[in-house]
Amino acid sequence: MNYLLPRLTGRGVEMSRLGGGIGTRGPGETQLETDRRRIHGRIKKLSDELEHVRTGRGTQRHQRQSVPLATIALVGYTNAGKSTLFNRLTGAAVIADARMFATLDPTVRHVTLPSRRKVLLSDTVGFIRNLPTTLVKAFRATLEEVIEASLLLHVVDASSPYAPHQTAHVLKVLAEIGADQTRQILVLNKMDQAVEAGQESDSLAQRILGEVPGPVGLEAIPVSARTGAGFEALLAAIDHGLSLDPVAHARFRIPAGEGLPIHLLHERAKVLASHYQDDWCEIEAEAPESVRRQLTRYVVE
């Protein structure tokens, strides 16, 4: 609508502003003013809807932050395979299409990590070069998910010859929206296609990281969202890279008759060993801080 507004004139004879005499109105003048009013009204309605979406997303984000769950955002250049990766990780069924802007509305799903911690994974819009400023507001709801995330999965199309340039552009956009200080993991997606083209994952990662002035210590994980290859390493890297609700080794001594704390440990911690003796159950586990706080009275020093 913003693009169309200043381009209404000169759209043919029916929009002509030329009249048959001095001082007369052209046959298209009335229609021109009508179209302008309609477009102004449409812009106002869309702006109000965007503000409503932003407010709603803020409320949902605040509710998610009330529990100790970290949020991970998928970012990357358009058509890098973010939605396919999201579906493979979460079991969701969001649209995965090669079209630009196929993902507009942020989708959030739970993911259970190897440590049994639960995190929230958010799919986002694909970045492009020279994004028009008039579209930035439309993507605000998605970009806010990126800004608030604890960890960014920067998805790169490893099979693309332009991968270093696309990676550099995404890093530039992240810096522009204030998300460049957030910890990132570089996910080299479509490695099955890259291997078929004769590229090795190590050399590909070195080439991308060598040409991109990215964050120091940026870790690169080769995966294939289509086949599922490399997902164990990716989940382990996510588990290690999250600072929220850190995992630590602990021993718990719980009365055998109290099933709730025992169930909590099996559900939200990685149980390494359990032993029943008399009326007690001793459990050794890798437990998140939030779980350790809830079961402080059962922790054995």
N, C-alpha and C positions, 0 to 999 in steps of 0.2 A: 504493500500500500504506500509506504514512504517513497519507494522507487517510482511508482506510477504517478503520484500526485503532481510533480512538476512536468510530467510528460503527456498531459492530457491534450494540449494544444497541437494543432497540425495533424489530426488523426483522420483526415479525409474531408470530403465536401460537407458531410453532415455536421462536422464540428467547426466549420469555417466561421470566422468572426468578421468576415467582409460583408458589408451591406450594399444595397443598391443605390444609396444616396448619401449625401453628406450628413454625418451625425446619426445615422441609423444604426441599429444593432444588426449584427449578422444572424443568419438562421441558426447557427450553432451556439450562440452566446448563452441562451437559456439552458440548453442541455449541458454546457460546460460547467455552469455554476451548480447545477443539480448534481453532476458527477463529483464535483469538489466537495459539496456538503456530505454526500454519501460516503466518500472516502474518508473525510475527517471524522465522521461518526464511527466508521469501521475501525479506524486507528484508535480512537478513544476506547471503544469496546475491547479491542485486543489488549490495549495497555492495562485496562482494569483487570482483565482475565489473567494477564501475566503477573500482576501484583498479587492477585488472589492466590495464584499458584505458588509464588514466592513465600507468602505468609503461611500457606498450608505446609509447604516443605520445611519451613522453619519450625513449625509446631511438631511435625513428625521427627525432625532431627533432635529437638529438645527432649522428646520422649525417649528416643533411642539412647541419648547420652545419659539418661537417668540410671541406666544399668551398665555394669562394667563390660561392655562389648565394644571392641575396636571396629572401626569402619575402614574398609579397604576399597579404593576406587580404581577402576580400570580406565586408563587413559591411553591415547595413542592416535596416530594418524588414521584418517578414514580408510575403511576396508583393510584394517590390520588384523581383523578376526577377533575383536573384543567380545562381541555378542556370542560367537561360537564358543569361545573360551569360557565366558560366563555360564552358558548353558551346560557345558561339560563339568564345570566345578560345582554348580549348584543343583543341577537336575531341572533347571527352569526351561521355559520354552519361549523365550523372547525372540523377536524377529531378528534373524541373521541374514542380511542381504548385502549385496555388493554396492547398492545405491548409497550415495552420500546422504547423511542425515537420516538414515533408516532408524536410528535410535535417537529419540528426542526426549522422552520422558524417563527420568532415572528410575531404574528398577533395582530394588534391594532384596537380597536373599541371605539366609543363614548358610554358613559353611563351618564344618567341624574340622579342626586341624588335628594333626597327629598327636598333639599333647592333650587332646579332648577339649581344648578351648573352643568356644564358639565365637565367630566373628561375623560381621555383616559385610557383604560384597555388593558394590554398586556398579552398574554398567553406565557408561556415559557416552555423550555424543563424540563422534570422530572429529578431530581437528583438521582444518585445511589451511593452506596458505592464503594470505590476504583476505581473511574473513571480514566482510563488510561490517562497519561499525553499527549499522542499523540492525544487524542480526545478533549482536552481542547480548542485548536485553532478552531476546528469545531463548538464549542458552543459559541465562543466569541461574535457573533452578538446577541445571546439570552441573555448571561450574562451581556452585556453592558446595555440592557434594564432594568435589575434588578438594576444595580449600579446607573443608572440615575433616578430611580423611587422616587416619593415623599412618597409613602406608599407601603408596601408589604402585600399582602394577603397570609399568609402561610397556605396552604391547607393541611390538615391531614386526612388520611383515618381512621375515628373513629372506623370502624368495624374491623380494623386489630389488632391482638394481639401484633404486633411489633411497634405500633404507637409511643410510647415514644422513641424507638431507632431510628426510621426513622426521627422523629422530631429533635432529637439531631444531627443527621448527616446533615440535611439541615441547621441547625443553624451553624454547623461547616463550611460548604461550603460557606455560606453567609459571615462568618468572614474571610475566605480565600480570597474572592474576594473584600473585603472592603465594604460590604453592611450591616454589623452587627449593625451599628448605625442608620440605617433607621427604622422609626417607623413601627411596624408590628401588624397585627391582626391575631390571630390564628383562622382559619376557620375549625371547626370540621365537615368534610363532611361525607356523607353516614350515617347520624344519623338514618335514617329509618332502615338500616340493623343492626346498633348497638342496637336500641331499640328492634328489633325482637329477638336479641340474649340475651336480658335481661339486657342491660347496660343503666344506667341513664346518661343524658348529664352532670349533675353537677359533679357526681362522676368521670366520664370519664375525664372531664376537669381538675379536681383536681389531678387525677392520672398522666396525661401527664405533667401538669405544675409542679407537685411535683417531677417528675423524671428527668426533663429537666432543666438545668441551663440556662434558656433563659433570655431575657431582663426583667428588673424590670417593673411590671405593665402590663405585656402582657395580653391582653383581648382575651377571647375565646368565639366564637359565634358558636353554633351548627346549622347546616343547612343540607339540603338534596338537592343536585343539581338535582336529578332525579324528586323529587316531588315539589320542590320550597319552602319547609317549611323553615322558619327562614330567608328568604331573606329581609323582612322588617327590622329586627333587624340588619342584616349585612349592608344594605345600610345606616341605621342611624349611625352605628359605623364608616363607611367610611366617612360619612359627618362630623362627630364630630372629626375624627382623622386627617383630612387634614388641614395643616397649610397654604398652598398656597391659595391665594385669599379668606381670611376668611370672613365669613358671619356675619353681624351685623344688628340690628334693625335700621330702618330709616324711616322718613316721607318725602314725596315728594309733592310739590305743582306745578303742571304742567298746562299750558294753555290748555284748552279743545280742541283747534284746532290743537295742536301738537300731532299727533298720534304716531310718531316714538319713543319718550321716554316712552310713555305709553305702547306701544307694547314691548319695550325692557324690561321693568319691568315684564310684564306678561310672557315673554319668558325666562328670565334668573334670575328671583328672585321669591321668594315665597310671593305672594301678600296676606296679611292678611285682608285688608279692603280697599275699595275705595269709595269715596264720591264726587259727582259732585255738585258744588255750583256756580251759576252765570256762569262765563266764565272760571272757574278753576276746576281742578280735583285733589283731595287730595288722595294720596295713601300711605298706611302703609304697609311696606314689610320687609322681611328678605332678604337683598340684599348682594351679594358678593362685595368685595372691588373694583374690576374692574368696576362693574356697578355703584357703588357710585361715582367713579372718573369721569366717563363719564357724570353723571347727577348731578355734584356738584352744579351747579347754581339752581337746583330745590329742593335741600335738605333744609328742614325746621328744624332749631335748636330747 
